[in-house]
Amino acid sequence: MEGASGLYVIGCELFDRNTGLIAALFYTVFQPWWTWKTLSFDGEMIMNLPIIWAWAIAFRRNSSPMRPELFPAGALLGAAFLLKQPAAIAAVPLGIYLLLPSYRASRNLTRTNSIMQAILFTSGFFAVLGLVTIVLWKQGILRDALYWTIGDHDIPHVFWQKGIMTTLAFVAACLPAIIGATLACRDKSEIWAGRLPERIALLGLLAASAIGAAAGARFYPHYYVQLIPALVLLAAPYYAQIWSGKAQSRYWLLRPRTTYAWLTLTVIVFSITHWIGLASRRAPSETGRYLFTHSVPEDRIFVWGQTPEIYLDAHRRPACRYITTFPLTGYVFGGPIPGFNTRSRILPGAWTILEQDFATHPPTYIVDVHPDPKSAYYPVKNFPILAKLLADRYQPVAQTAEGVIYRMR
């Protein structure tokens, strides 16, 4: 809701109230596109909020040579970077916007004024990063933070097939916004007359967001929400003209009644897909129910695999800091890569840390969600430390839909 409010403010600032309302409407419709994962409260969802409000501050009509509000705008984008690293790329077109000759001309600024504003904006961005760096350094976890935010995000494989399929699905699901954005930029009715620097900046944001969505080369559907703010801001003025009757579309598909029906159908389809996706997750997993019933709240558990929801279903704390096991296996997010050995990607020292955590609070239960050595990509037998621990101190007590549960002897 706060993101939609920011888009409403931008639409009103650049055009009028109707444009702001349409931008907010489109964001509300298309942000939770298709998959239920776009409903999750994670970094990709949250990072759009500071991005949108940073741009709302920068687009504010203020002809003052010094714009102090640009410092908090940069700080907001610094916060967005801390939430999810691809968000940092949204600062690039905004910094360029402040240096555009057309921006200076529209606000009667000198080149020096423009450079000073860009410096102020950049200072806000790096002030947040600098402050957080100092805090992390004081706590002695700066090196770990750098690894988990940057070092761990290498690209060992580009999932081209997934990228093509997800991109096509996104285009189909968000086609009204994409068409509107395209026509608004090509339209000869001078929709963006007098707003050339803002148009350039939003096109830059769209391009930067596309790079950010593809940066991890995994092409998860919820990564694409980074594209939504730029798309709806470009599309909103076009639909505002059509829906208000100020202009007539040559395409029957974009006429008011058709687009109203299209958006309504989109909301219904998205709601159905979300409901179907969430329906199977409403009940706790069989493993989670078993652990909740057969353990006490003080017990710790450890799940071998990429299934952290078992901890939530069981209402039990993890015995190790690695609630998913990719630091111990080198698992590549995006899916299995046939023939690719991930052992070189194992976090240095991770197994030592695992043993230390287990010594501090031993797991009462260990769950192996991939017990079949023939089909498992990471069978326990290939990891001697865990295999020996299970053989010496644990015994299997249950077989569930998710895997095998071991209990400490």
N, C-alpha and C positions, 0 to 999 in steps of 0.2 A: 504493500500500500504506500509506504514512504517513497519507494522508487517511482511509482505512478504519480505521486504528488510532485516530485522533482521534475518529471517530464511535463506535467501540467504547467509548472512555473516557467519552464523553458519555452513551451508553446505560446504561452501568454506574452512572454517577453519579446519573442521574435515576431509573433503574428497577432493573435487575438485569443479571446477566451475559448471560442469554439475549437480552434486548433489545439489548444492545451488540453481540452477535454478529450478530443479524439486521440491525441498522443497517449494520454493516460488510459483510455479505453483499449487501444491497441496493445499497450504493454500488458495490461491485465489479461487480455485474451491470449496473447502469443507467448508470454514469458513461460507459462507452464506447458510448453508445447509437447504434445504427444505422450511422452513417457512419464510415468509416475515419479521418476527420479528428479524431475524438475520441480517437484514439490518439496524436496528435502531441504533442510536448513543447513546447507554446507557452504563452503567458501565460494563456489561459483555463483550461488544465489545471492549471498550477502555482498559480494564485491561490487555488484551493480549499484548498490545504494550510494556509497561514497563517490563512485564515478559520476553518477547522474547529478548529484548535488554539487560536485566540483565544477562540472560543466554549467550548471545553472548559475553558479556564482560568476564564472568567467564571462558568460553571455549577458550579464546584467548591464543595462545601459548606464554607463558611467564614463563621462568624458574627462574625468580628473586625470592629470598627468601621472599621479601616483595612486594606484589602486590597492590599498592595504588589504582588501578582501581577497586578493590573489594569493596571499600567504596561506590562509586557511584552505583555499582551494587546492593548493599544492599539498598541504598536509592531509587533506582528505584522500588524495590519490596515493600518497605514501601509505596511509592506512589501508587502502584497497590493495596495494601491493603486499602488505603483510597478511591480508586475508587470503589472497591467492595471487601468486606471482605474475601470471599473464596480465593482470589488471594494470601493471606498470606501463604497459604499452599505450594505454589510453592517455597517458600524460604527454606522449610525443606530439600528436596532432594539436593538442591544446597549447603546448609551448610554441609550436610553429605558428598557430593562429595569432598569438600575441606579437609575432614578428612580421606578419603579412603587411605589405604596403597598403592593401585595401583596408585592413584593420586600422592602420594609422590614419588613413584618409577619412574613414567613417567617424572617427572620434577626434579629429583635429589634433593628432599627436605628432611629435617629432620622432625621429629615429631613436634618439636618446631615451625619450619617454618609453618607447616600445621595449627597448632593451632592458631598462630598469624594471619594467613590469614583468618581463620574462625572468629576470634574475630573482625578483620577489617570489614569483610562483615556484621557481626551482628551489629556492631556499626553504619554502614550506615543505616541499616534498622530502628534501634531504634532512630537514630538522627532525621530522618524525623518525626517519630511518636511523639518524644519529643517536637520538634519545633512546630508542629501543636497543640499539647496539650497545650503548653504555650499560643499560640495565642488564642485558644478557651477559655482558662481560663481567659485571660485578657479581653475578650469580654463578659464574664459572661455566656457563653452558653456551657460550657464543659459538664455539667450534661445532657443537652438535646442531645448533640452530641453523648455521650456514649449510651444514650437510643436508639436513632434512628439507630445507627450503630451496636449495640450489643444487648442491652436489649430487643428491639422489635423483634429480630430474633429468638425467641424460636420456638420449634417444637411441636405444640399441636396435630398434626396428620401427619402420614406418608401416602402419596398418592401412595400406592403400585401399584394399577392398572395403574394409569397414568405413573408411573415410568417404569413399564414393557413395556407398549405400546410405550412410547417415546424412550426407549433404543433400542427396536427392530427396530423402524423407523430410528434411528441414525445409527445403524449397517448396515441396508440395504442401506441407502443413502450414507454412507461413506465407503462402503465395500472395494473398491480398496485400500484405505489408510490403513484400518485395516488388510487386507490380507498382504499387503506389509510390514507393521510393524511386523506382526507375523512371516513371512518368513525371514525377515532380522535378527531377533533375533535367529531363529532356523537354519539358513542356515549354512552349513559346509564349505563354500568357504572362510571363514575367512574375511567376509566383515568388521567386527569390530576389526580385528587384530590390536593390538597396540592402541586400543581406548577403552579398557575395562572400565576405570573409567567413561568415557563419556556415554558408553552404560548403565552402572548401573545407572548413574544419570538420563538419559532420561527415563528409565523404572520406576525409582522412581517418576519422574515428571508425567508420565502417571498415575501411581497409585494415586498420590496425587491429580491430576486434577480430577480423577474420584470421589474421596472423596469430593472435592470442589464442583463439579457439583451436587452431591447428598446431600450436607450438609443441604440445606433448606428443603429437603423432599418434594418439590413441583414438581420437575422434569419438569420445563418449558423447551421447546426445545432450547431456546437461552442460557440456562445455559451450554449446552453441547459444546459450542464453546471453553470452557476452555481446552477440550481434544485435540483440533485440532493441536496446535503446537507440542506437544510430538508425536502424531501419524505421522505427515508428516515428522518429523526429523528422526524417526525410519524407515519409509517406503522409503524415498528418496534414500538412498544408494543402496537398493535392485533394485529399478527401474532404477537407473543409470547404474547398471551393465547389466541389461537385455536390456535396450534401446540402449546402446552403443555396444552391441554384445560381451562384455567380458564374458558373461555367458548366458546360455540357460535355460529357464524355462521349467520344466517338465509339466507345466499346460498350456494348450492352451489358457485359459482365461487370462493369464498374459503375453502372447506374445505381442510384440510391437503393431502390427496392431489392435489387439483386445482391448488392453488397451487404445489406442488412440481413438478408436470408443466409448469405454465405458465412457471415460472422456468427450468426446464431447456430448454424449447423456445425461450425468449427468448435464452438463452446460445448455443444452436445457431444460431439465425437471425442474431444479431449477428455470430457468428464467420464465418458464410458471407458476409455482406455485407462484412465487413472484408477477407476473403480476396479476394473478387472485386474490391473497390476497389483493393487493393494489388497485385494480380496484374499489372496493366498497367503498374505503376510499378517493378517489380523490375529490369527491364533499363534501362540508361541510354538517354537519347533519342538519336536518330540524329545530331542536331546535336552533342550532348555527345561522342559517340564520334568524330565527325569532328575536332572541335577537339582532343581528347585525342591523336589520332593525328598530326595535322598541325601541332602546335605544341609548344613546349618549355615547361618549367615556369616560366620567367621571363616568358613572354608574358602580356600582359593582354588581356582581352576585354571587350566591352560588348554587352549584350543590349537591344535596343529592344523593349520590351513587358513584360507582367506575367508573365514566365516565369523566375524566379530559379533554378529547379532546374537550368537549363543550366550555370550556374557550377559546381554540384556535380558534375554528370555529366562536365564537361570537366576537372575538377580544376585549374581556372585561376582566378586572382584577377581581380576586376573592375577595370576601368580607371577607374571612377567610383564615388563613394560611393553613388550611386543604383542599387541592385541591381534595383529595379523602377522603372519610369519615370513613376509617377503624379505625382511632384513636377514633372516636365517637361511633363506633358500636362494635369494637372488631373483625371485619371481618378477616377471615383467608385466606391469599393468597394461591391459589391452587385450590379453589373451595368450594362450600357449603359442610358442613359436617352434614348430617341428624342427628337430635337429639342432636347436640352439642351446648350448650349455650355459646355464646361468650361474654356475658356481663362482665365476670371476666377479659377479655382482654382489656376492654376499658381503654385508657390512663388516669391515674389519673389526674384530673384537666382539662381534655380536654373540657368539656362542659362549664366550667367557662371561659376558654380562648376563646371559641367560642362566648360567650356573650360579652366579652370584645372587641373582634374584630368587632362584629356587632355594638357595641356602637360607635366604632371609625369611621367605614365606613359602614353604614347600606346597605344591599343588596337591590337594586331596584327590582331585580328579583330573585326568588328562583325556582329552577327546581327540581322536584321530578321524578327521572327516574324509580322509582318502586312504582307507585301510587296504584296498586291493592293490597289491604291488604290481599287478599286470597293467592296470589302467591309470594308476596314480603317477603324476608327474614328479612328485616328491615323496616317495615312500619312506617311511621312518627308517627302514633298514639301511638306507643310503646315508644316514646321519648318525654316526656311531655314538655320540654323546647321548642323544635322546633314545636311541635303540637300547643302549646298555641300561639307561635309567628305567625304561619300561620293563626290561627283562628282569632286573634285580629287585625292583621295589614296587612294581605295580602288577595288577592282574585284571583281565577284562571282566566286566560285570554286566555289560548290556550292549546289545546291538540295536541301533536306532536307524531311522531313515537317513540321518545325516552321517553316521559312521559308528565307530566303536568307542565305548566309554571304558576307561581304565580307572581303577581305584587303588589308592595307596594301600599296601599290605598292612 
